[in-house]
Amino acid sequence: MTHNYQITGMSCNGCRTKVENTLNAIEGVSAVVTLSPPLAVITMENHISTKKFQDSLSAVGNYTIEDAHALITNWQNEITKVTNLANEDIIKPSNHGNGKFYCPMHCEGEKLYDKAGDCPVCGMDLVQQASISQKTEYTCPMHPEIIRDEAGACPICGMDLVPKSASETEDNKTYKDLLRKMKIAVAFTVPVFAIAMSAMLPNDPLMKIMKHAAWNWVQFILTLPVVFYACWMFFVRAWKSIITWNLNMFTLVGIGTGVAFLFSVVGMLFPNLFPNEFKSETGTVHLYFEATTVILTLVLLGQLLEARAHSQTSGAIKELLKLAPTEATLVIDGKDKIISIHDIKKGDLLRLKPGDKIPVDGKITIGEGSIDESMITGEPIPVDKKVGDSVSSGTINANKSFVMVAEKIGSETLLSQIIQMVNEASRSKAPIQKLADSISKYFVPIVVVISIITFLGWAKFGPEPALVYGFINAIAVLIIACPCALGLATPMSVMVGVGKGASSGVLIKNAEALENLNKVNVLIIDKTGTITEGKPSVEKIYATQQNKDLLQDIASLNQYSEHPLAEAVVKYAQEKKISLIEVKDFEAIAGKGVIGTVNNRKVALGNKALMAQVAASVSEELENNIIVEQKLGKTVSYIAVNGIAEGFVSITDAIKITSKAAIQELMQQGVEVIMLTGDNENTAKSVATELSLSAYKAGCLPEDKLKEIKRLQGLGKVVAMAGDGINDAPALAQADIGIAMGTGTDVAIESAKITLVKGDLQGIVKAKNLSHAVMKNIKQNLFFAFIYNILGVPIAAGVLFPFFGILLSPMIAALAMSFSSVSVIVNALRLRSIKL
């Protein structure tokens, strides 16, 4: 009997081999394991429970196994659904973007909404999340409701379908809708304002045309489109905020303008209900239609400017989205065929011509290229690539032609992962935002209370007409307060900062990491792949006696390991045209090396700790030769066969050109830089001396790195850890800030909070500078928002009137309120121009 099982926890071919060998070791089992998809096809003589398989896998690693029947059935069902939909010749509704929206103030954290609208908490317009999918859609110029995934003819009129505009998004729709309403609001507000202001002109010319009461009716009629159409959404949001008790800016705007409008309507229809203080010389009540329309129009202007500014804050993501091409050139049977990038499959051969954008991740198989990777790494100098080198989606082939094989497609590509990470980080909350959130919770009720106190204070102690003064100033208090300036202060800076980091090759997982990086005072770094290039090469193999099979033994053993040093040995053997043979009982021992049985010989390759573990004897002559190599900065691996050390492999890994400068700059900023490496004392000392490190520790196993980080944290240090290997994953997770080299493994990247795409220590300097700039920007925004409200509300209440005779018109208050939140966004946008 044969069953399919899903395996989780595998990250490399070594894991796959270990899982497969473990399952096959169970009596009566024949298993074939694949890494992508992570499945095990198990044939067994008699039924064996999943628990027995799980117990065996748990003994060798953190792997889980479960029946994949339901999973495969779901996949098949989904494929059937998609196929059925593709075969239906129906008119598809327009679907802009990816249908996911978020609140720019992150009122409910990282929550996403399925459709456009306003936030149920703060009432602000939801912003569309940048879509990772870049699928080209085609529409009919005569029938825009026709949407197709590929070019063809319109099923209604037969016209050729044309590509839809990439800029046709919900964000643009929101902006255009607000702009249209703005034009209507201005068209009706200007005459209302002109009528109200005519009384200030000599002899009041309008009164010669009609009586004051008649002009009041004209103002009323002109106000209706502003209140009940152009700006009606503000009252809807205000009502929602009250019944849900999520009080916000629109609560204040709705109450203030609503009271002014209703007061004016009642005053116009029933003037005798009001005392003489509210009446003019002609006996009519002072109406506030002009205040209502002007305030609402100015608030609408603020919303319009915010909509435009919001689209700029996510500009970095949109620029990343533009990097992905819509088409690719497939090489099939020696001929070129243009296809959509969504039709690319793993293993496809793709031709790249000069100037082409690379559509997916893969490796060059024929030819060579000069790749502009600046959009991913932030580095402007093109990188030369040859056969076997990896290329990433979104980068540009400069001036040569080559053929590549597709290895990662869709959401697996580096570009898609970057966009996803930036999207998620942009929606996360920084700890510093808790202060603003706490204040915002009580802000609106306090402002309403202050407004009531303002009215009562003016009514009792103010000069005549005291009630009019009290009414106007109470409305001004409601209108000028701006809780959204507080709410936007942090998320806007985070969004722009995260985008800036992404365009510079610094990927930030969340806002907390961005904030905490500014506090880091200790940086822990690994050696191989972090300080060094991570491209080790075998310099020589030394043998104590003639053993022609020594290279074949260690290369065969290393073919199952994912470690860079292992890859170097395998590559060296291939260059020497040494064939690799089967290895039994392979095991990778973290931080020490690898062991296995090759041609019935027990072979061990690793450091001195591994030699002790396998009880291998090391001659004095061999040890002295090894020390000489280590003092030259070389990494040396002992080779033991059947318990006797028969030689060593000397491997060199050049220090990155930028490592020394980056370390010096970090130390100048007050950061202590410590190297923890699994390499030996002599090699570690040589590297540490060359780089002038603060300190170093050699011979570190993964648990040693973990203990050292915990020790430093116990001393009150804020620790960042930079690494690139699976062995570094526990330390990366324990550190206050884990920094993964993008050239490293997926496990390290997943464990880290910050990823450096280029895998360069200079990226840590960029990340530290970015963190400092973002935190400074957030504090500026919070300061402005606090000061604006602390000063604005008392001034609107009339606190300056007894001393300077100054009162703040509600219309001026509305203008100030609208520009307060816009100014916060504009200040955040300055982060786009900082130099990292």
C-alpha positions in Angstrom: 0.0 0.0 0.0 1.2 3.5 -0.8 0.3 6.7 1.0 1.2 10.4 0.5 2.3 12.5 3.5 3.1 16.1 4.0 6.5 16.9 5.6 7.2 20.2 7.3 10.5 21.4 8.7 12.7 20.6 5.7 14.8 23.6 4.5 17.4 22.0 2.2 18.5 18.9 0.4 20.3 17.7 3.5 17.1 17.7 5.4 15.3 15.9 2.6 18.0 13.2 2.6 17.8 12.8 6.4 14.0 12.5 6.4 14.1 10.0 3.5 16.9 7.9 5.2 15.0 7.9 8.6 11.7 6.7 7.0 13.5 4.0 5.0 15.1 2.8 8.2 11.7 1.7 9.4 11.1 -1.9 8.8 8.8 -2.7 5.8 8.9 0.9 4.5 10.1 2.3 1.2 10.0 6.1 1.0 10.7 8.7 -1.6 10.8 12.3 -0.2 10.7 15.5 -2.3 11.6 19.0 -1.1 9.3 21.0 -3.4 6.5 20.1 -2.8 7.4 18.8 0.7 5.9 15.3 0.3 6.8 11.8 1.2 5.4 8.9 -0.9 5.6 5.9 1.4 5.1 2.3 0.3 4.6 -0.1 3.2 4.0 -3.8 3.5 1.5 -3.4 6.4 -0.2 -0.3 7.6 2.0 1.8 9.9 0.5 4.6 12.0 1.5 8.2 11.4 2.6 8.4 15.1 5.3 5.9 14.5 6.6 7.9 11.5 6.5 11.1 13.7 8.4 9.5 16.5 11.2 8.4 14.2 11.4 11.9 12.6 11.3 13.7 16.0 14.3 11.7 17.0 16.5 13.2 14.2 15.1 16.7 13.9 12.2 19.2 14.1 10.2 17.5 11.4 6.4 16.8 11.3 4.5 14.4 9.1 0.8 14.3 8.4 -1.5 12.7 5.9 -1.4 14.7 2.7 -4.6 13.2 1.2 -6.8 16.1 2.3 -4.1 18.6 1.2 -3.8 17.0 -2.3 -7.6 16.8 -2.6 -7.9 20.6 -1.8 -5.2 21.4 -4.4 -7.1 19.3 -7.0 -10.4 21.0 -6.1 -8.8 24.4 -6.4 -7.3 23.5 -9.8 -10.7 22.3 -11.0 -12.4 25.5 -9.9 -9.8 27.6 -11.7 -10.1 25.5 -14.8 -13.9 25.8 -14.8 -13.7 29.5 -14.4 -11.2 29.8 -17.2 -13.5 27.9 -19.5 -16.5 30.1 -18.8 -17.1 32.8 -21.4 -18.8 35.3 -19.1 -18.5 39.0 -18.5 -16.2 39.4 -15.5 -16.6 42.3 -13.1 -13.8 44.7 -12.8 -11.4 43.8 -10.0 -8.8 46.5 -9.3 -5.6 45.7 -7.4 -5.6 42.7 -5.0 -8.8 43.6 -3.1 -7.0 44.2 0.2 -7.2 47.5 2.1 -5.8 48.8 5.4 -6.2 51.8 7.7 -3.3 54.2 7.4 -3.5 54.7 11.2 -3.4 50.9 11.8 -6.3 51.3 14.3 -6.8 47.5 14.3 -3.1 46.6 13.9 -2.3 44.6 10.8 -6.0 43.9 9.9 -6.9 44.0 6.2 -10.3 44.7 4.7 -11.7 43.1 1.6 -13.2 46.3 0.0 -12.6 50.0 -0.1 -14.4 52.3 2.4 -13.6 54.0 5.6 -12.0 52.6 8.8 -14.6 51.4 11.3 -12.5 52.8 14.1 -11.1 56.2 13.0 -13.2 56.8 9.9 -10.3 57.5 7.6 -10.3 56.3 4.0 -8.8 52.8 3.7 -5.7 52.6 1.6 -5.2 49.7 -0.9 -2.3 47.4 -0.2 0.1 47.2 -3.1 -0.6 44.1 -5.0 2.1 41.5 -5.4 0.4 40.1 -8.4 1.4 41.9 -11.6 -0.8 40.0 -13.9 -1.7 42.0 -17.0 -5.4 42.3 -17.6 -7.0 43.2 -20.9 -10.2 45.1 -21.5 -12.4 46.3 -24.3 -12.2 50.0 -25.2 -15.9 49.9 -26.0 -17.0 47.7 -23.1 -14.8 48.3 -20.1 -16.8 45.7 -18.1 -15.0 43.0 -20.1 -11.9 41.9 -18.3 -9.7 39.1 -19.6 -6.3 37.6 -18.5 -5.0 37.5 -22.0 -5.3 39.4 -25.3 -8.1 38.5 -27.6 -11.4 39.8 -29.0 -14.2 41.3 -27.1 -17.1 38.8 -26.9 -19.6 41.6 -27.3 -18.3 43.8 -30.2 -15.4 41.8 -31.4 -12.8 44.6 -31.0 -9.2 43.7 -29.9 -8.8 43.8 -26.2 -6.1 46.3 -24.9 -4.0 46.2 -21.7 -5.6 48.0 -18.7 -3.7 51.0 -17.3 -1.4 49.9 -14.5 -2.4 53.1 -12.6 -6.1 52.2 -12.5 -6.2 51.4 -8.8 -8.6 51.9 -5.9 -6.2 54.6 -4.5 -6.7 56.6 -7.7 -10.4 56.0 -7.6 -10.6 57.3 -4.1 -8.6 60.4 -5.1 -10.6 61.0 -8.2 -13.9 60.6 -6.2 -12.7 63.1 -3.6 -11.5 65.5 -6.3 -14.9 65.4 -8.0 -16.7 66.1 -4.7 -14.2 68.9 -3.9 -15.1 70.7 -7.1 -18.8 70.4 -6.3 -18.2 71.6 -2.8 -16.1 74.6 -3.9 -18.7 75.5 -6.6 -21.4 75.9 -3.9 -19.3 77.1 -1.0 -17.9 80.2 -2.8 -21.3 81.8 -3.4 -22.4 81.0 0.1 -19.3 82.6 1.5 -19.7 85.6 -0.8 -23.3 86.2 0.3 -22.2 86.1 4.0 -19.3 88.4 3.5 -21.3 91.0 1.5 -22.5 92.4 4.8 -19.0 93.7 5.4 -18.9 95.7 2.1 -20.0 99.3 2.2 -23.8 99.7 1.9 -24.2 95.9 1.6 -24.9 95.8 -2.2 -26.7 92.4 -2.1 -29.4 93.9 0.1 -30.4 96.2 -2.8 -31.3 93.1 -4.8 -33.2 91.0 -2.1 -33.9 91.2 1.6 -31.7 89.5 4.1 -34.2 86.8 4.8 -34.4 85.9 1.1 -30.6 85.7 0.9 -30.7 83.3 3.9 -32.9 81.0 1.8 -30.4 81.2 -1.0 -27.5 80.2 1.3 -29.6 77.4 2.7 -30.3 76.0 -0.8 -26.7 76.3 -1.9 -25.5 74.6 1.4 -27.6 71.5 0.7 -25.3 69.9 -2.0 -22.3 70.5 0.2 -23.8 68.9 3.3 -25.9 66.1 1.8 -23.7 65.1 -1.1 -20.1 66.3 -1.3 -19.4 66.0 2.5 -22.2 63.7 3.6 -19.6 60.9 4.3 -18.3 63.0 7.2 -21.6 62.8 9.0 -22.0 59.1 8.2 -18.6 58.5 9.7 -19.4 60.7 12.7 -22.6 58.7 13.4 -20.8 55.4 13.1 -18.1 56.6 15.5 -20.7 57.5 18.1 -22.8 54.4 17.9 -19.7 52.2 18.1 -18.0 54.6 20.6 -14.9 54.7 18.4 -14.7 58.5 18.7 -12.4 60.2 16.2 -11.8 63.3 14.1 -15.0 62.9 12.2 -16.9 62.8 15.5 -15.7 66.4 16.2 -16.2 67.6 12.6 -19.7 66.0 12.5 -20.8 67.5 15.8 -19.3 70.9 15.1 -20.7 71.4 11.6 -23.9 69.5 12.3 -24.7 71.8 15.2 -23.9 74.9 13.1 -26.1 73.7 10.2 -29.0 72.7 12.4 -28.8 76.0 14.4 -28.9 77.9 11.1 -31.9 76.0 9.8 -33.9 76.4 13.0 -32.8 80.1 13.2 -34.0 80.7 9.7 -37.4 79.0 10.1 -38.1 79.9 13.7 -36.2 83.1 14.6 -38.5 83.8 17.6 -37.1 80.8 19.5 -33.8 82.6 20.0 -32.9 85.5 22.3 -32.0 88.9 20.9 -28.3 88.2 21.4 -28.4 85.8 18.4 -30.2 88.3 16.2 -29.0 91.1 13.8 -30.3 94.6 13.6 -32.9 93.5 11.1 -34.3 91.0 13.5 -33.0 87.9 11.7 -30.9 85.3 13.5 -27.1 85.2 12.8 -26.8 82.1 10.6 -23.7 79.9 10.0 -24.3 78.4 6.6 -21.0 79.9 5.4 -19.1 78.5 8.4 -20.7 75.0 7.8 -19.8 74.9 4.1 -16.4 76.4 4.4 -15.4 74.1 7.3 -16.7 71.0 5.4 -14.9 72.0 2.2 -11.7 72.6 4.0 -11.9 69.2 5.8 -12.6 67.7 2.4 -9.5 69.5 1.0 -7.5 67.9 3.8 -8.8 64.5 2.9 -8.0 65.1 -0.7 -4.4 66.1 0.1 -4.0 63.1 2.4 -5.2 60.8 -0.4 -2.5 62.1 -2.7 0.1 62.0 0.1 -0.8 58.4 1.1 -0.1 57.2 -2.5 3.4 58.7 -2.2 4.1 57.0 1.2 3.8 53.6 -0.5 5.7 54.8 -3.5 8.6 52.5 -2.7 6.4 49.4 -2.9 4.8 50.6 -6.1 8.3 51.2 -7.6 9.2 47.6 -6.6 6.0 46.4 -8.3 7.0 48.1 -11.5 10.2 46.0 -11.6 8.4 42.8 -12.4 7.9 42.4 -16.2 4.5 41.2 -17.5 6.0 38.9 -20.2 9.0 36.6 -20.7 10.6 34.8 -23.6 10.3 31.1 -23.3 12.8 28.9 -25.2 11.0 25.8 -26.4 12.4 23.3 -28.9 15.0 25.9 -29.9 12.4 28.6 -30.7 11.5 31.7 -28.7 7.9 32.3 -27.6 6.5 35.3 -25.7 4.5 34.2 -22.7 3.0 35.8 -19.6 5.2 35.5 -16.5 2.3 33.8 -14.8 2.6 30.9 -17.3 6.3 30.3 -16.4 6.9 26.9 -14.7 9.9 25.7 -12.7 12.5 24.3 -15.1 11.5 26.5 -18.0 14.3 28.0 -20.1 14.0 31.7 -20.6 16.0 34.0 -22.9 17.1 37.4 -21.6 18.1 40.0 -24.2 19.9 43.3 -23.4 17.6 45.6 -21.4 15.2 42.9 -20.4 13.9 42.6 -16.8 14.5 39.2 -15.3 11.0 37.7 -14.7 11.7 35.1 -12.1 14.6 33.7 -9.9 16.9 31.2 -11.5 20.4 30.4 -12.7 22.2 31.2 -16.0 22.6 28.1 -18.1 23.9 29.6 -21.4 25.9 32.8 -21.9 26.6 35.5 -19.4 25.2 38.9 -18.3 26.0 42.1 -16.6 23.1 42.5 -14.1 21.9 45.8 -12.7 20.8 44.8 -9.2 20.4 48.4 -7.8 16.7 48.1 -7.4 17.1 45.1 -5.1 20.4 45.7 -3.3 20.7 49.5 -3.6 24.2 49.1 -5.1 24.5 51.0 -8.5 27.4 49.0 -10.0 26.2 46.1 -12.3 27.3 42.6 -11.3 28.8 40.3 -13.9 27.2 36.9 -14.0 28.2 33.7 -15.7 26.9 30.1 -16.2 25.8 28.7 -12.8 25.3 32.1 -11.2 21.9 33.1 -9.7 19.8 35.9 -10.9 16.8 37.5 -9.3 13.4 38.7 -10.6 13.1 42.5 -11.1 16.8 43.0 -11.9 17.8 44.2 -15.3 20.1 42.5 -17.9 22.4 45.3 -19.1 24.1 44.6 -22.4 24.5 40.9 -23.0 22.2 37.9 -23.8 21.8 34.7 -21.9 19.5 31.8 -21.2 18.4 31.0 -17.6 16.4 28.3 -16.0 13.4 29.2 -13.8 13.9 28.0 -10.2 11.5 30.2 -8.2 8.3 31.6 -9.6 5.3 33.6 -8.3 5.4 34.4 -4.6 8.6 32.4 -4.2 10.8 34.9 -6.0 13.0 37.3 -4.1 11.1 40.4 -5.4 7.7 38.9 -4.3 9.1 38.2 -0.8 10.5 41.7 -0.5 7.2 43.2 -1.5 5.3 41.0 1.0 7.8 41.8 3.8 7.5 45.5 3.1 3.7 45.4 3.0 3.6 43.6 6.4 6.2 45.8 8.0 4.4 48.9 6.8 1.2 47.9 8.6 3.0 46.9 11.9 3.0 49.2 15.0 6.1 50.6 16.6 6.2 50.5 20.5 6.5 54.3 20.5 3.0 54.5 19.0 1.4 53.2 22.3 1.7 56.7 23.7 -0.3 58.2 20.9 -2.8 55.4 21.0 -3.4 55.8 24.7 -3.9 59.6 24.4 -6.2 59.2 21.3 -8.5 57.0 23.4 -9.5 59.9 25.6 -8.8 62.7 23.2 -12.3 63.2 21.7 -14.3 63.0 24.9 -11.9 65.6 26.5 -12.3 67.9 23.5 -16.1 67.6 23.6 -16.0 68.5 27.3 -13.7 71.5 26.7 -16.1 72.6 23.9 -19.1 72.6 26.4 -17.0 74.4 29.0 -16.1 76.9 26.4 -19.7 77.7 25.6 -20.7 77.9 29.3 -17.7 80.0 30.2 -18.4 82.5 27.4 -22.1 82.6 28.2 -21.4 83.5 31.8 -18.3 85.6 31.7 -18.0 86.7 28.1 -18.9 90.2 26.7 -22.1 90.7 24.7 -23.2 89.0 22.6 -21.9 86.3 25.0 -24.0 83.4 23.7 -22.8 84.1 20.1 -19.2 84.2 21.2 -19.7 81.0 23.2 -21.4 79.2 20.3 -18.7 80.2 17.8 -15.8 79.4 20.0 -17.3 76.0 21.1 -17.5 75.1 17.4 -13.9 76.3 16.8 -12.7 74.0 19.6 -14.4 71.0 18.1 -13.1 71.8 14.6 -9.5 72.6 15.4 -8.7 69.4 17.5 -7.0 66.8 15.3 -6.6 63.3 16.8 -5.6 62.0 13.3 -2.4 64.0 13.4 -1.5 62.0 16.5 -2.6 58.8 14.9 -0.7 59.3 11.7 2.6 60.5 13.3 4.1 57.0 13.7 2.6 54.9 10.9 3.4 57.4 8.1 7.1 57.5 9.1 7.3 53.7 9.5 5.7 53.2 6.0 8.1 55.6 4.3 11.1 54.4 6.2 10.4 50.7 5.5 10.0 51.6 1.8 13.3 53.5 1.8 15.0 50.6 3.4 13.7 48.2 0.8 14.9 50.4 -2.0 18.4 50.3 -0.3 18.6 46.6 0.1 17.5 46.6 3.8 14.3 44.6 4.5 12.6 45.2 7.8 10.2 42.6 9.2 8.2 45.0 11.5 8.2 48.5 13.0 9.3 47.2 16.4 12.6 46.0 14.8 13.0 49.4 13.2 12.6 51.2 16.5 14.8 48.8 18.6 17.7 48.9 16.1 18.3 52.5 17.1 18.9 51.3 20.7 21.4 48.5 19.8 24.8 48.8 21.5 26.3 45.3 20.9 26.5 43.6 17.5 27.3 39.9 17.3 28.6 38.8 13.9 29.5 35.4 12.4 32.6 35.0 10.3 31.8 32.9 7.2 29.4 34.6 4.9 29.0 37.6 7.2 32.5 39.1 7.5 33.8 37.0 4.6 32.5 36.6 1.1 30.8 33.3 1.9 32.4 31.8 -1.2 35.1 29.6 0.2 37.5 27.7 -2.0 39.8 24.8 -1.3 43.4 26.0 -1.3 45.0 22.6 -0.7 44.4 19.1 0.7 47.2 17.7 2.9 47.6 14.0 3.6 49.9 12.4 6.1 50.2 9.4 3.8 49.4 8.4 0.2 45.6 8.0 -0.1 44.3 8.5 -3.6 40.7 8.1 -2.3 40.9 10.9 0.3 39.4 13.6 -1.9 36.7 11.3 -3.2 35.8 10.3 0.4 35.3 13.8 1.7 33.7 15.2 -1.4 31.2 12.3 -1.4 30.5 13.0 2.3 30.0 16.7 1.7 27.5 16.3 -1.2 24.7 15.9 1.4 25.7 19.0 3.4 24.4 22.6 2.8 27.4 24.3 4.5 29.4 26.7 2.3 32.6 24.8 3.2 31.1 21.6 2.0 30.1 23.1 -1.3 33.7 24.3 -1.7 35.0 20.8 -1.3 32.5 19.3 -3.7 33.3 21.9 -6.3 37.0 21.3 -5.9 36.5 17.6 -6.5 34.4 18.3 -9.6 37.1 20.5 -11.0 39.5 17.6 -10.4 37.0 15.3 -12.2 36.5 13.1 -9.2 33.3 11.1 -9.2 31.1 11.1 -6.1 29.9 7.9 -4.6 27.2 6.8 -2.2 27.5 7.6 1.5 25.8 5.6 4.2 24.9 6.8 7.7 25.4 10.5 6.8 25.1 12.9 9.7 25.7 16.6 10.0 26.8 17.6 13.6 25.9 21.2 14.2 29.0 23.4 14.7 31.5 20.5 14.3 31.3 18.9 10.9 30.0 15.8 9.1 30.4 12.0 9.4 29.4 9.0 7.3 30.4 5.7 5.9 32.2 5.8 2.5 33.3 2.5 0.9 32.9 0.8 4.3 35.3 3.4 5.8 34.1 5.7 8.6 35.0 9.2 7.5 34.8 12.3 9.6 35.4 15.8 8.3 35.3 18.8 10.6 37.0 20.7 13.4 39.0 19.5 16.4 35.8 19.1 18.5 34.5 16.6 15.9 37.8 14.7 16.2 37.4 14.4 19.9 33.8 13.3 19.5 34.7 10.4 17.1 37.8 9.7 19.2 40.2 10.2 16.2 43.9 10.3 17.0 45.8 13.4 15.6 49.6 13.2 15.2 51.8 16.0 16.4 53.1 16.7 12.9 49.6 17.0 11.5 48.6 19.4 14.3 51.6 21.6 13.7 50.9 21.9 10.0 47.3 22.8 10.8 48.3 25.6 13.2 50.5 27.1 10.5 47.5 27.3 8.1 45.2 28.7 10.8 47.6 31.5 11.7 47.4 32.6 8.0 43.6 33.1 8.5 42.7 29.8 6.7 39.8 27.6 7.8 41.0 24.1 8.3 38.9 20.9 8.5 40.5 17.7 9.9 40.0 14.5 7.9 39.7 11.3 9.9 39.3 7.8 8.4 38.5 4.9 10.7 39.5 6.8 13.8 42.8 8.2 12.5 43.4 11.8 11.3 44.9 11.3 7.9 45.0 15.0 6.7 43.2 18.2 6.4 41.5 20.6 4.0 42.7 24.2 3.9 40.0 26.6 2.8 40.3 30.3 2.2 37.4 32.7 2.3 38.3 36.3 1.5 37.1 39.1 3.8 34.6 41.3 2.1 36.1 44.7 1.1 33.4 46.6 2.9 33.6 44.6 6.2 36.4 46.6 7.8 34.9 50.1 6.9 31.4 49.0 8.1 32.8 47.6 11.4 34.8 50.8 12.1 31.8 53.0 11.4 29.6 51.0 13.7 32.2 51.2 16.5 32.4 55.0 16.0 28.6 55.1 16.6 29.2 53.4 20.0 28.3 49.8 19.0 30.5 47.1 20.4 31.2 44.6 17.6 32.0 41.0 18.7 32.7 38.0 16.4 31.4 34.6 17.5 32.7 31.9 15.1 32.8 28.1 15.1 36.3 28.4 13.6 39.4 27.7 15.6 41.3 30.2 17.8 44.1 30.9 15.5 42.0 31.7 12.4 39.5 33.7 14.5 42.4 35.8 16.1 43.9 36.5 12.6 40.5 37.8 11.3 39.8 39.8 14.5 43.2 41.5 14.4 42.8 42.4 10.8 39.4 44.0 11.4 40.2 45.6 14.8 37.2 44.0 16.4 36.0 44.8 19.9 36.2 41.2 20.9 35.9 37.6 19.5 35.2 34.1 20.6 36.3 31.0 18.7 35.1 27.4 18.6 31.5 28.5 19.2 28.7 25.9 18.7 25.2 27.2 18.1 24.3 26.8 21.8 27.5 28.8 22.7 26.3 31.8 20.5 22.9 31.5 22.2 24.4 31.6 25.7 26.6 34.5 24.9 23.7 36.6 23.6 21.7 35.7 26.7 24.6 36.7 28.9 25.0 40.1 27.2 21.2 40.7 27.5 21.5 39.9 31.2 24.0 42.7 31.5 21.4 45.1 30.1 22.8 45.2 26.6 20.6 45.6 23.5 22.0 42.9 21.2 21.8 42.6 17.4 23.0 39.4 15.8 24.1 39.1 12.1 24.5 35.7 10.5 23.7 33.7 7.4 23.6 30.0 8.3 21.1 27.5 9.7 23.5 27.3 12.7 22.8 31.0 13.3 19.0 30.7 13.4 18.7 30.1 17.2 21.0 33.1 18.0 19.2 35.3 15.4 15.9 34.5 17.1 17.2 35.2 20.6 18.8 38.5 19.8 16.9 41.7 20.3 17.4 42.3 16.6 18.3 39.4 14.3 20.0 40.5 11.0 20.2 37.9 8.2 22.4 38.1 5.2 20.2 37.8 2.1 22.9 35.6 0.6 22.3 33.1 3.4 19.7 30.4 3.9 15.9 30.8 4.0 15.9 29.6 7.7 18.2 32.4 8.8 16.1 35.0 6.9 12.9 33.6 8.5 14.4 33.8 12.0 15.7 37.4 11.5 13.9 40.7 11.9 16.1 42.5 9.4 17.4 41.1 6.1 20.3 42.6 4.1 19.6 41.6 0.5 23.2 42.1 -0.6 24.6 40.2 2.5 27.0 43.0 3.3 27.9 44.5 6.7 27.6 47.9 5.1 23.9 47.1 5.1 23.9 47.1 8.9 25.3 50.7 8.8 22.4 51.6 6.4 19.9 49.9 8.7 21.2 51.7 11.8 21.2 55.1 10.0 17.7 54.4 8.7 16.4 53.5 12.2 17.9 56.7 13.7 16.3 58.8 10.9 12.9 57.2 11.3 12.8 57.5 15.0 13.9 61.2 14.8 11.1 61.7 12.2 8.5 60.0 14.4 9.4 62.2 17.4 9.2 65.3 15.2 5.7 64.2 14.1 4.5 63.4 17.6 5.9 66.7 18.9 4.1 68.7 16.2 0.9 66.8 16.8 1.0 67.3 20.5 2.0 71.0 20.3 -0.6 71.7 17.7 -3.4 70.3 19.8 -2.1 71.6 23.1 -1.9 75.2 21.7 -4.7 75.0 19.1 -7.6 73.9 21.5 -7.0 76.7 24.1 -6.6 79.4 21.4 -9.9 78.2 19.7 -11.5 78.4 23.2 -10.6 82.0 23.3 -7.8 82.0 25.9 -6.0 84.9 24.1 -9.1 87.1 24.0 -8.8 88.7 27.5 -5.1 89.7 26.7 -4.9 90.4 23.0 -8.5 90.5 21.8 -7.8 87.6 19.5 -10.5 85.0 18.6 -10.1 82.1 16.1 -12.8 81.7 13.5 -14.1 78.2 13.1 -13.2 78.4 9.4 -9.6 79.2 10.2 -9.7 76.3 12.7 -10.9 74.0 10.0 -8.0 75.1 7.7 -5.5 74.5 10.5 -7.0 71.1 11.3 -6.9 70.0 7.7 -3.3 70.9 7.2 -2.1 69.5 10.5 -2.4 65.9 9.4 -1.1 66.7 5.9 2.0 68.3 7.4 2.7 65.1 9.4 2.6 63.1 6.2 4.7 65.6 4.3 7.3 65.5 7.1 7.3 61.7 6.9 7.9 61.9 3.1 11.2 63.7 3.8 12.6 60.2 4.7 12.6 59.3 1.0 15.5 61.7 0.4 17.8 60.7 3.3 21.2 59.3 2.4 21.9 55.9 4.0 
